Amino acid sequence: MKLHTFVLLAAAVAAPSVFAQAPPAPSPEVQAARAAVQKACANDMTTTCAGKEGREAFQCLRANTDKVSPDCKDALSKLPQRPPGGAPPPPAQ
């Protein structure tokens, strides 16, 4: 009985750490695509998406592709799309 109680206690203590893990880091390809967007879209971010940063800025640029420069539009097209709901795309096989 003591072993059973110990196992349950250990599982209860370890469970929160399983859920607290950080999501995996973006692949080098995704990091390069993001850097290319930041470089190509620097002017568009200040004019079209002023005041937005990070994910909000990328979402703004994607939502306003008709208003951004051709270089920015090209860089955005190379950035992987996330499926609805914000889940990361499945790994390539």
Secondary structure, DSSP 8 states (H G I E B T S, - for coil): -HHHHHHHHHHHHHHHHHHT-------HHHHHHHHHHHHHTHHHHHHTSTT--HHHHHHHHHHTGGGS-HHHHHHHHTS----TTS-------
